Amino acid sequence: MTSGAGARPGVGRPGLTTERIVEAAAAVADREGLHGVSMRRVGRELGVEAMSLYHHVAGKDALLDALGDWLMQRVERPPVDAGWRAGMRARCASLREVMREHPWGPAIVESRRAPGMALLGHLEAVLECLHRGGFPVQLAAHAFSVLDAYVYGFVLTEQSLPFEPGGGVDELADELALPADDFPRMAALIEQAIVGRSYDYGDEFEYGLELVLDGLESRLAAAGPGAR
């Protein structure tokens, strides 16, 4: 009967808090994907019964809302005193790093009907940066959309490539062995831009981001100073 004292809930473990619960949910999502996150699974992660979580989190939807906030707390907001272009560049680079570390991120950020204060504050900061840069409301909405789409799409491609960053691409090119007569442009790209050059697809991120920013800058100039 001596094992009863050692089996009491909470003995030898830190007390439950909302923060610990959300951290555990993030760990589950990192390993198993967002579909693996449930109150029962997070309870197991913490070594407690699922019912214990309800003292801190109302349910799975509330947990996912909190998880979206947890994620966006890790993304750098555009500096208040930065120009719109520098602000968007810094924010997009940070967003990419966070989403690479937590691939389930885009799905949860874009799906929440009850976003928390951290997520809302982040969105407000991005829009404020664009507003200070002279973006009218509609163009700011377009800018926000295209920048997020670029970052999320780039991260998805990075995660899906059939070779490791900085290596393995030469072997892949050998396996493909594209006949130049049938695919002249592809063969030229592989030969001149990839093979033997320690190609890392991740290096394309900044170049592509600058193209997007160039396009937004052109649209902003065309809108004129009185477009707000």
VENZISUL-V336788 format. One record per backbone hydrogen bond with DSSP energy under -1.0 kcal/mol. CO is the residue of the C=O (numbers start at 0). NH is the residue of the N-H. If there is no record, write none. Layout:
# VENZISUL-V336788
CO/NH + CO/NH
This chain:
# VENZISUL-V336788
0/3 + 2/6 + 4/7 + 7/10 + 9/12 + 16/20 + 17/21 + 18/22 + 19/23 + 20/24 + 21/25 + 22/26 + 23/27 + 24/28 + 25/29 + 26/30 + 27/31 + 28/32 + 32/35 + 33/36 + 37/41 + 38/42 + 39/43 + 40/44 + 41/45 + 42/47 + 48/51 + 49/52 + 51/54 + 52/55 + 52/56 + 58/62 + 59/63 + 60/64 + 61/65 + 62/66 + 63/67 + 64/68 + 65/69 + 66/70 + 67/71 + 68/72 + 70/73 + 71/74 + 78/81 + 82/86 + 83/87 + 84/88 + 85/89 + 86/90 + 87/91 + 88/92 + 89/93 + 90/94 + 91/95 + 92/96 + 93/97 + 94/98 + 95/99 + 96/100 + 97/101 + 101/104 + 103/107 + 104/108 + 105/109 + 115/119 + 116/120 + 117/121 + 118/122 + 119/123 + 120/124 + 121/125 + 122/126 + 123/127 + 124/128 + 125/129 + 126/130 + 127/131 + 128/132 + 129/134 + 130/133 + 135/139 + 136/140 + 137/141 + 138/142 + 139/143 + 140/144 + 141/145 + 142/146 + 143/147 + 144/148 + 145/149 + 146/150 + 147/151 + 148/152 + 149/153 + 150/154 + 151/155 + 152/156 + 153/157 + 154/158 + 156/160 + 163/166 + 167/171 + 168/172 + 169/173 + 170/174 + 171/175 + 172/176 + 178/182 + 182/186 + 183/187 + 184/188 + 185/189 + 186/190 + 187/191 + 188/192 + 189/193 + 189/194 + 193/196 + 199/202 + 200/203 + 201/204 + 203/207 + 204/208 + 205/209 + 206/210 + 207/211 + 208/212 + 209/213 + 210/214 + 211/215 + 212/216 + 213/217 + 214/218 + 215/219 + 216/220 + 217/221 + 218/222 + 219/223 + 223/226
